Amino acid sequence: MLILDTNVISAAMVPEKHPVVAAWLATVPAFYTTSITVMEVVKGVLPMAEGKKRDTLIAAADAVFAPLLQADRILTFDYSAAYCYAQLMLKRPKPTAGEVIDAQIAAIAVAHNATVVTQNVKDFAGRGVSVFDPSTGTQH
């Protein structure tokens, strides 16, 4: 199971700016994302000034998320993920906001025995989760 991190979903929203990631995504028959990633994307787009750019990004987000939602491929931060998160955070007693979000995504992946697909490999280092970088084609 492959879980796309926020930066890969963002690349899917604007594939012309991320041709390597877009090309890799075109070869993957099925993938998942998380409710945490949905929150991050929406949180990034909604505060933008009203206009064409914001409207385009909202439409792009909807185009990426709608099929995943319909196919039940947006994984939530449930009991199992919460338990995994608590275990992961034992080593980080004072996490930053970014660490919390990345750890929540990692915990969802651990709970589902899945691989996180991200270009930000360092954000998931030491979290006990398999990571794949689509921009380099490397497994970590």
C-alpha positions as CSV (number, residue, x, y, z in Angstrom):
1,M,0.0,0.0,0.0
2,L,1.3,3.4,-1.0
3,I,0.3,6.6,1.0
4,L,1.0,9.8,-0.8
5,D,2.4,12.6,1.4
6,T,1.3,16.2,1.0
7,N,4.1,17.2,-1.3
8,V,3.3,14.4,-3.8
9,I,-0.4,15.3,-3.7
10,S,0.6,18.9,-4.4
11,A,2.7,17.7,-7.3
12,A,-0.3,15.8,-8.7
13,M,-2.3,19.1,-8.5
14,V,0.2,20.9,-10.7
15,P,1.9,18.1,-12.7
16,E,3.5,20.5,-15.3
17,K,5.7,21.8,-12.5
18,H,6.6,18.3,-11.3
19,P,7.1,16.2,-14.4
20,V,9.2,13.4,-12.7
21,V,6.6,12.9,-10.0
22,A,3.7,13.2,-12.4
23,A,5.3,10.5,-14.6
24,W,5.8,8.2,-11.7
25,L,2.2,8.7,-10.5
26,A,1.0,7.8,-14.0
27,T,2.5,4.3,-13.5
28,V,0.9,3.6,-10.2
29,P,-2.5,1.9,-10.5
30,A,-3.7,2.6,-7.0
31,F,-2.6,4.8,-4.1
32,Y,-3.9,6.3,-0.9
33,T,-3.5,9.5,1.1
34,T,-4.5,10.6,4.6
35,S,-7.0,13.0,6.1
36,I,-4.0,14.8,7.5
37,T,-2.8,15.5,3.9
38,V,-6.3,16.7,2.9
39,M,-6.1,19.1,5.9
40,E,-2.7,20.4,4.9
41,V,-3.6,21.0,1.3
42,V,-6.9,22.7,2.1
43,K,-5.2,24.8,4.9
44,G,-2.7,25.9,2.3
45,V,-5.2,26.9,-0.4
46,L,-8.1,28.4,1.4
47,P,-6.3,31.4,2.9
48,M,-5.0,32.5,-0.5
49,A,-6.5,35.7,-2.0
50,E,-9.6,35.1,-4.0
51,G,-8.9,34.8,-7.7
52,K,-7.9,32.6,-10.5
53,K,-4.9,30.9,-8.8
54,R,-6.9,30.0,-5.7
55,D,-9.8,28.7,-7.8
56,T,-7.4,26.7,-10.0
57,L,-5.8,25.1,-6.9
58,I,-9.2,24.3,-5.3
59,A,-10.3,22.7,-8.5
60,A,-7.0,20.7,-8.7
61,A,-7.3,19.6,-5.1
62,D,-10.9,18.5,-5.8
63,A,-9.8,16.6,-8.9
64,V,-7.1,14.7,-7.0
65,F,-9.1,14.0,-3.8
66,A,-12.6,13.2,-5.3
67,P,-11.6,9.8,-6.8
68,L,-9.7,8.9,-3.7
69,L,-12.7,9.7,-1.5
70,Q,-15.0,7.8,-3.8
71,A,-12.7,4.8,-3.7
72,D,-12.4,5.0,0.1
73,R,-8.6,5.7,-0.3
74,I,-8.3,8.6,2.2
75,L,-7.1,7.0,5.4
76,T,-8.0,8.6,8.7
77,F,-6.2,9.1,12.0
78,D,-8.1,6.3,13.8
79,Y,-7.5,4.3,17.0
80,S,-4.7,2.2,15.5
81,A,-3.0,5.3,14.1
82,A,-3.3,7.2,17.4
83,Y,-1.7,4.3,19.3
84,C,1.2,4.2,16.7
85,Y,1.5,7.9,17.0
86,A,1.9,7.8,20.8
87,Q,4.6,5.2,20.4
88,L,6.4,7.2,17.7
89,M,6.4,10.4,19.8
90,L,8.0,8.8,22.9
91,K,11.3,9.8,21.4
92,R,10.2,13.4,20.6
93,P,8.7,14.8,23.8
94,K,8.5,18.4,22.5
95,P,7.7,18.1,18.8
96,T,7.3,21.1,16.4
97,A,3.9,21.5,14.6
98,G,5.5,20.0,11.4
99,E,6.8,17.0,13.3
100,V,3.3,16.4,14.7
101,I,1.8,16.4,11.2
102,D,4.5,14.2,9.7
103,A,4.3,11.8,12.7
104,Q,0.5,11.5,12.2
105,I,1.0,10.6,8.6
106,A,3.8,8.1,9.6
107,A,1.5,6.6,12.2
108,I,-1.3,6.1,9.7
109,A,1.2,4.4,7.4
110,V,2.6,2.2,10.3
111,A,-1.0,1.2,11.3
112,H,-1.7,0.1,7.7
113,N,1.8,-1.4,7.1
114,A,2.2,1.0,4.2
115,T,4.9,3.0,2.5
116,V,4.9,6.8,2.6
117,V,5.6,8.3,-0.8
118,T,7.3,11.7,-0.3
119,Q,10.0,13.9,-1.6
120,N,10.8,14.9,2.0
121,V,12.4,11.7,3.1
122,K,14.2,13.4,6.1
123,D,10.8,14.3,7.6
124,F,10.0,10.5,8.0
125,A,13.5,9.3,9.0
126,G,13.6,7.4,12.2
127,R,9.8,6.9,12.4
128,G,9.8,3.2,11.7
129,V,8.0,3.6,8.4
130,S,9.0,2.6,4.9
131,V,9.5,5.6,2.6
132,F,9.8,6.0,-1.2
133,D,10.9,9.1,-3.0
134,P,9.3,9.3,-6.4
135,S,11.6,12.1,-7.6
136,T,14.7,9.8,-7.2
137,G,13.0,6.4,-7.4
138,T,14.7,5.4,-4.1
139,Q,13.3,3.3,-1.3
140,H,14.4,4.2,2.3
